Structures are given as C-alpha cells and as structure tokens.
Amino acid sequence: AECLVAIEDGAPVTDLAEVLRPAIDERILPAVRAIHGAPDALVADALVRWYDAGDGGETAVQKALPPHYDVSALATVILPLNPRDCEGGLYIQHGAGVSTRVRADAMAPGDAVLHAYDAMHGVRVTEGVRLSLVLWFTADRGSLREKTAPWVARAARERQSVHAAFLHGMNCAYGLYGEAKDAAAADEYWGWAGRRGHALSLYCHAMLLMKGVDAGGDARAGPDARRQQQRIVGLLRRSATAGLDMAQHEMGTL
C-alpha cells in the first residue's frame, strides 16, 4: 500500500503530524490510555495509507495487506477516511484460515477501530480506493526508546492468551523486541499455545523441533529422533487440519 508518514519513532516527520495533533491529544490518546490502563502511552508511528483495487498492473497500488500482528504496538487505532467508497477493507482473522476472517472496519465518518497487539488482522480491498489513518501506540517512552514490547512478555507469562504466547515465543526464538534468544522459552510458549489449538504455534513449534532433529547428526537414526519426528508430524498435522496453509504445504512434502 502507498502511505504518507506523519509520525515516526515518536517524532513528527511531515506537516501532517501537526494537522493530526489536536485529534490525537484531545480524543484518540486519552481513549487509548483509558482503555488499556496505560497512562504513559504515546503515539509511536502514524501514517495515512491507501489501497487501490486497481487493475493489477505493475504500477497499481497494493490492494491487500496479509494477516499479521502489530506486535510492536500496545494498541493500534485505524480510522477509515472514506469507508463508503470501497468494497472490502479491514478484517480480523481469529483462526488459521481465510474462513475465520470477520470484517471490522468502522463505517461512519469519524468512527475508529482500536485493537490490541494480539489481534491478527489484515486488509483486502476488492473494489475502489481505501484511505485510512493508522496510529500505533507504545506503552511509554522507555519502550519506544528501547524498541521493546513488554506487554507481550507480561501477557505471555501470565498466560492471558494463546496469541500473546505465540508472539512471545517468536520474540524468544529470534531475539526480537529486547528478548534474548532462548529456544527453550520458545518451546515452552509455543507448546502451551499449541496445546490450546493455536495453529501458528503448532507450526512454529514443529519447525523448531525439526531444526533440532536436523542438527542431530548420526543421532537422527536413533529411537529418540524417531519419536521426535513423530511428534513433529503430529504438530504439523494438527496445524494443517486447523487450516494453516504453511503446515498443509509442509505435510505435502513429508
């Protein structure tokens, strides 16, 4: 999608930031702080983004944003600027497959959608042009400066949701957002979320275990390795059955 950046890393970068400042300070920021119980929350990034269903040519503006988590943001606020001028828009995807997508756009001018970091979401425009203002909020200046996401770690440790556990597992596996690389922690959190049916956690857990088997050298032929391989296949099968396309592809290669 094309975009016009207003705020980046907490600092204004274009005149659009000053245009938005009254609405942010008087309406949007107080709501985010109240809803999330985060009195020191502030805008980390803000931009206007547009999608064009177009004709699909090389110069066409992107018409979709794949499902993802805003893991680096405590909260995200999306204000559609022309909600009645396009078909499609923002959706929340609560499961592994496209059949679990639910349209989530605000439809009246001035309305907004606020979602937390653990809501998997995306955009798909099937007709027309979609314009929206998007703002990402961090918990305080420390997390902004250090580029950390302590809200993810806290929610994962408290076992608040499978999404938080999955994201914290990712951060531990790859050393993201201030977390040290820790394969054992990734194994723990992906295992917990996977046992509760989270398809992405099942898949990532299988890939993590597969790396261990592949690194096992001659031990790959032993009984322990065979049991681990059976476990990997079981995780992939559960993820594929839940509808995750990556797991379905991996099962097709076994």
WOCORWO-V385181 format. One line per field, one symbol per residue. phi: phi as a letter, one per 30 degrees, with the letter a starting at -180 (. if undefined). Layout:
# WOCORWO-V385181
phi: ???
This chain:
# WOCORWO-V385181
phi: .dabdcbbhicdbbdeedddeedddcbddedddddchbdcdadcbaacbbbbehciddcddecabddaccddceabcbcdcbdccbcikdbcccbdcddcdbdbddccejdbccbddccdbabbccaicccacbbcccdaddddddhcbdddddddddhdaddddeddeddddcichidddadddeeddddddddcjddddeddddddddddddddhdddcdddddddddddddddddddddjdddddddddcd
